[in-house]
Every structure is written in C-alpha cells, then in structure tokens.
Amino acid sequence: MSVTVLVGSQWGDEGKGKIVDLLSERYDVVVRYQGGANAGHTVEIGDKKYVLHLIPSGILRPGVVCVIGNGVVLDPEALLEEIKILEENGISVKGRLFISQNTHLIMPYHKLLDSISEKGKQKIGTTGRGIGPCYIDKYARRGIKINDLLNREMLKEKIRFNLEEKNALLKNIYNVEEMDIDAIINQYVEFDTTIDEYIKDVPSYLNSVIKEGKSVLLEGAQGTLLDVDFGTYPYVTSSHPTSGGACIGSGVAPTKITDVIGIVKAYTTRVGEGPFPTELTDETGEKLRKVGREFGATTGRPRRCGWFDAFLIKYSNMINGTTSVAITKLDVLDHFEEIKVCTGYEVDGRLLKTYPSDPLMMNRVKPVYTALPGWNTDTTGCRAYNDLPEATKDYLEFIAKEGDFKISIVSVGPERSQTFFV
C-alpha cells in the first residue's frame, strides 16, 4: 500500500502538475483534494501543452484513474471544457474520472460576487472564479452539492432560496442587475444529465482500492503559505492546500498516509497580494520572471519573483510533515552570476526563531541572505544528479540543509524527459 500526498511548499505555482504527471506512472489513482478552477497545472509532452484546472494531470497517463474529491469546489463549465479539450486530443476520461457526490458546486452568483468583492477596499488577488464565495456558502450550510442534483425539486428550492438572498445583495448593496433564477436552474439541471456517469461515493471507493493494495496519490492545489489557517492570512486561499487537507478533502484517514512530497521551486514566486520577504522588484526579479516564464496558467497575471526562502520552506515542511522534496525550475537559475538564499528573517536587528504568522510582522521582516556562485551552464540536458555542474549540486545541498529537507526529484525544464529522481 502506498498513499502519497503531494503539496505545494511555497505560494503555489511550484510545478505540481508536472510532478503529478511524472509520479502518476507509479500510481493507480490520483486524487485532487481541494481548491477549484483557480489553480492551473501545466504539463508539456512533446509539442503539446496541457493546462488543467480541475482534473488531475494523472489523466494524461493511460490507465490512471483520476478523482475529484469532496474538498474541491467544482465549476461545471470549467469541468466540461476540460473534458472536451482532453477528448479532442485523444484522451478519454470515460471510466477514468470520478467525482465525489459531496463536492460543492460553484454557481454563477459566486463568480459575480467574487469579482465584485475583489474591486473593494481589501484586495486579496483572487482569480475571480467564485472559489471563496462558494466555500463561504459551504461553511454557512447553504451550499449546493452534486448530491442535490439528484432531486430536481429540492435543487430548484435551494437555488431559489440562495438567489433571493444574493439578488437582494446585488441590487441593494452593489447596484448590480439581479440574476435570472430560472436560467440558472435550467443550466444546472442540464449539467446533471452530463456528469451523471462520473459521480461516485469517493471515500468508499478510495478506501476500497487502498485495501486492495493499490497506490493512491493525493494532489493539492495552490501552496502551503496560501492555507487559510497556516498561510499569510488574510492573503490566502479559502481551503487547506496543506497535507492535513488531503484527508478532509478525500475521505482517506491520516493513518493511511505513507509519504508527503513537497514541491519546491528553485526560487520563490507569488501571485496576488500579500507579504513576500524575498521579492525582487528590480532587474533581477524581472529576469527571473522572463526566463522562468512566470505568468499565471489560470489568469495570465505576471508573478512576483524573488530568491529562494529556506526559512519559509522549513516552516512549510514542519506543517506538512514532508518526507522528501521535488525541486522544480532549477534551469531558470542557469543564467545568474550570483544566487542568493534567504536563511532567516530579521526584525529590528533581531533574528526570528519561528516563522511569523502576523502579516504586520511579515511586512517588517528583512531577509538574511547567503550569496552563492552561479554555474552559468545549461542544465536542461541533464538527466541525472551527477550530470549537474558542481556549483549546481552545491546550491541544492545548501538549500536542502538550510530548509531541512531531502531532495528526491529534480526538474530542469518543462518536458517530461527533463525530470529525474535523485
């Protein structure tokens, strides 16, 4: 039995999609356990590029079963579009894609409220995909689940109840035109007929295949520092991208987890608002963005870029119980004479012993850097650890020591073939 959790160890965009694609060859089932269509996992195979927002990238491996767990909030339009694109590329999802009956549905009013909220005084930097408002309804116990599609009259009643409240809000507070109740009902009734074949009792299914000795990979979206409890609150997502969220979002018990793999970019990036101690707003930061093609897979927004933060990674590894780490986008650093690594945070001349949870404190910290020599050598052709230049190996050994982790995978490019185990 092997049940592995794969988490983003930074602020997301670490390259989880590519690593899931690589690891899927070794697993029978891949499960997405939280988030929604606000995440984008990019995989390049030959001259084809696939950007998946909901369906695990394990779907690109023949025979692998993919599951969307109850911790995900599901946008019907995004799901159907992904299925269509995959099938147009000769990748069938029939019999290979299952969706938990307890998954909550993103409604049109969630997207509208999300976009309106982001225009307010406190900008979080959301994607406007309705993720936050959907989770709000979920925890306010007025959400609409896939199970609700089975009872048409109950579904209509729930949608009418929710829209009466949302329309009052849209009209009286935001001065926005009310939404058409009947049009939304018809849209979701039609959606029900389309996805019926994918619905499954996911907790029972997963525990059954684990009992049979099959291997399961639990895949998170976003990153640890965007966790609603352990991230840089309030500039966080609305769910738990950490390893603990894997159990809640899938129905697999903690005692079944055998490994936790953290995905770590060789430098640091962030999308949206919030503190970022190692951010570079100069030519070096722009160079990282340009060389690393740091633009969001979901929104196309330019990512904020900075040096590697080992102090952050040490905190992330503690929260997740990481057993090993996959280093991604190492090749981006091929082009730098000198590379800096943050080994600690300083506030008013005092070194912090633990990672600060207060955003006000985060905005005051000064990163403590160690400068390392660059290697100025193309690493994209390396296919084993020993192929790497000595300075590259020195860099990896240094960040592993400072971040207190063991490296198990290294990626030196976007292609499948440009990733190897250590």
GIQUI-V459696 format. One line per field, one symbol per residue. psi: psi as a letter, one per 40 degrees, with the letter a starting at -180 (. if undefined). burial: 1 if it has 24 or more other C-alpha atoms within 12 Angstrom, else 0. A space follows every 10 residues. Layout:
BEGIN
psi = ???
burial = ???
END
This chain:
BEGIN
psi = hhhhhhiheb fifefddddd dddddeidhh hheiaaeeih hhhhhbehhh hhddhieeee hhehhihhie eihhhddddd ddddddddee hheheehihh eehihhiddd dddddddeea dghdfieeee ddddddddee feihiddeed gddddddddd dddddddddd dddefihiih dddddddddd ddddedeehi gddddddddd deeiihhhhi iaideehdde aghegiaeag eidddddded ehideehdih hhhhieaiii iaiiigdehh eadddddddd defghhddee ihihiiihgd ddddddddde fhdiihhifd ddeeehdihi hheiihhfeh hidihhehdd ddeeihhhih hiiiefihee eheideeiid dddddddddd ddefihhdih hfieidefhi i.
burial = 0111111111 1111111111 1111101111 1111111111 1111000001 1111111111 1001111111 1111111111 0110010000 1010011111 1111111111 1111111000 0001111111 1111111100 0111111110 0000110111 0110011000 0000000010 1001100110 1100100111 1110111011 0000111111 1111111101 1111111111 1111111111 1100011111 1111111111 1111111111 0001101110 0111111100 0111111111 1111111111 1111111111 1111110011 1111110000 0000111000 0100111110 0111101011 0100100110 1110110111 0111111111 1111111111 10
END
